[in-house]
């Protein structure tokens, strides 16, 4: 339930292995919570805290990603872990919000945002998946992947959200489609 030497070796051989280790950790946490194994869940949350501290402290030259991509991934890990009891700090919530807001701005420009829209032609749409990083005045900029935008629904309906953390979103608005713009 904590980062170890295996994580470092797996990441060194293939950077995608980090994501596998991170989401395996979250899967174990989810299983412990669902099975009401609170002792295991607490240990896994402690290990998750170590993992997130390690993410934040990793020197830029060791990330094997661009800084924008590294922090996009870290924001995703935080948002996902929030649904399983990890209490976010206000700074972590701001980080997640930054990537959500950039995604909204960028996806509004994507011509296939509404696949049922009158402007979208019939047939196969390519590229089907919108970009997730691009250039900005300050260098590379990344935003959440389109499939990650629905994470807010999981967070708002999860019975495991820790009330001691900073709130990620106003779930009253998320639960009421009439409040969406």
Buried (B, 14 or more C-beta within 10 A) or exposed (E): BBBEEEBBEBBEEEEEBBBEBBEEBBEBBBEBBEEEEEEBBBBBBEBBBEBBEEBEEBEEEEBBBBEBBBBBBBBBBBBBBBBBBBBBEEEBBEBBBBBBEBBEEBBEEEEBEEEEEEEEEEEEEEEEEBEBBEEEEEEEBBBBBBEBBEBBBBBBEBEBBBEEBEEBBEBEBBEEEEEEE
